[in-house]
Each structure stands twice: as structure tokens, then as C-alpha cells.
Amino acid sequence: MGNDSKHALLLRGLKQRCHRRQARVHKMNREATERQEQHNEMLSAMSERQAREERRLKEAIASPSNEYEGCRRSLLGLAY
């Protein structure tokens, strides 16, 4: 086997490894992007739940209805 064919084999092997590494990096980047999107969706959902709960509590405190009276008195620290 001549030097040229050895070099060609080495070069082909290097190119294949390079392509595999690039594919692995691209896959990892896609996975990282997906995880970031899931994390952002989770944070958004938590924020929405917190905002709903805060609105509910404000409505409960401001509401004169009996439905929220116990909750309102409890939040205000009033005795029954």
C-alpha cells in the first residue's frame, strides 16, 4: 500500500469522525433548545398560576359575598 492510499484512508477516517462530531453537536444543541423551551413553558405556566391565585385572593378579600367571608377574615387576621 503506497503512501498516497494510506493518506487517503486517514483523510477519509478523519472526515467521517468530523461529520459524526458535528452531527453530535447539532443533536446536543437541538436537545438543549428543546429543554430551554420546556423550561420557559414551565416558568410561564407557574407565573400564570401565581397571577390567577393572586387575583383570586384579591377578589376574595374585596368580595362582600359569604362565599369568601371565611377566607377574607382569615387573610385579614379577624376572628370568626
C-alpha positions as CSV (number, residue, x, y, z in Angstrom):
1,M,0.0,0.0,0.0
2,G,1.5,3.3,-1.1
3,N,1.7,6.5,1.0
4,D,-1.0,8.1,-1.1
5,S,-3.5,5.4,-0.4
6,K,-2.6,5.5,3.4
7,H,-3.1,9.2,3.4
8,A,-6.4,8.9,1.6
9,L,-7.6,6.3,4.1
10,L,-6.5,8.5,7.0
11,L,-8.2,11.6,5.5
12,R,-11.4,9.7,4.9
13,G,-11.4,8.5,8.5
14,L,-10.8,12.0,9.8
15,K,-13.6,13.4,7.7
16,Q,-16.0,10.7,8.9
17,R,-15.1,11.4,12.6
18,C,-15.5,15.1,11.9
19,H,-19.0,14.6,10.4
20,R,-20.0,12.4,13.4
21,R,-18.8,15.0,15.9
22,Q,-20.7,17.8,14.0
23,A,-23.8,15.6,14.0
24,R,-23.5,15.0,17.7
25,V,-23.0,18.7,18.4
26,H,-26.1,19.6,16.3
27,K,-28.1,17.0,18.2
28,M,-27.0,18.3,21.6
29,N,-27.8,21.9,20.5
30,R,-31.3,20.8,19.4
31,E,-31.9,18.9,22.7
32,A,-30.6,21.9,24.7
33,T,-33.0,24.2,22.8
34,E,-35.9,21.8,23.5
35,R,-35.1,21.7,27.2
36,Q,-34.9,25.5,27.3
37,E,-38.3,25.8,25.6
38,Q,-39.8,23.3,28.1
39,H,-38.3,25.3,31.0
40,N,-39.6,28.5,29.6
41,E,-43.1,27.0,29.2
42,M,-43.0,25.7,32.8
43,L,-42.0,29.1,34.1
44,S,-44.7,30.8,32.1
45,A,-47.3,28.3,33.4
46,M,-46.1,28.9,37.0
47,S,-46.3,32.6,36.5
48,E,-49.9,32.4,35.1
49,R,-50.9,30.2,38.1
50,Q,-49.5,32.6,40.6
51,A,-51.2,35.6,38.9
52,R,-54.5,33.7,39.0
53,E,-54.1,32.9,42.6
54,E,-53.2,36.5,43.4
55,R,-56.3,37.7,41.6
56,R,-58.4,35.1,43.4
57,L,-57.1,36.2,46.8
58,K,-57.7,39.9,45.9
59,E,-61.2,39.1,44.8
60,A,-61.8,37.1,48.0
61,I,-60.6,40.0,50.2
62,A,-62.6,42.6,48.3
63,S,-65.8,40.4,47.9
64,P,-68.6,41.1,50.3
65,S,-70.2,37.7,49.5
66,N,-70.4,34.9,52.1
67,E,-68.6,32.6,49.8
68,Y,-65.3,34.3,50.5
69,E,-66.1,35.6,54.0
70,G,-64.1,32.9,55.9
71,C,-61.1,33.3,53.6
72,R,-61.3,37.1,53.8
73,R,-61.5,37.1,57.6
74,S,-58.7,34.6,57.8
75,L,-56.4,36.6,55.5
76,L,-57.2,39.8,57.4
77,G,-56.5,38.0,60.7
78,L,-60.0,38.6,62.0
79,A,-61.7,36.1,64.4
80,Y,-64.9,34.4,63.4
